[in-house]
Amino acid sequence: MALLWAALNVVIAYLFVTNAFVAKTAIKEGLPAQAALLLGGALIAVFAVALARQSLRILRAPGAAEG
């Protein structure tokens, strides 16, 4: 379930980052909105990758998760 959640977050991060470079965002909202989208997308991607790595680590060694 965590891997699915991480994959969905990567898709959302991709949408954030790509929308940061759309001309509409620059015209309507300005530089702060572009920076927020870019930073938000990058942070979501970092946490999604961290979650995926941790989930894969748990799946590879199921005995380690029990204690």
Buried (B, 14 or more C-beta within 10 A) or exposed (E): EEEEEBEEBBEBBEEBBEBBEEEEBEEEEEEEBBEBBBEBBBEBBEEBBEBBEEBEEEEEEEEEEEE
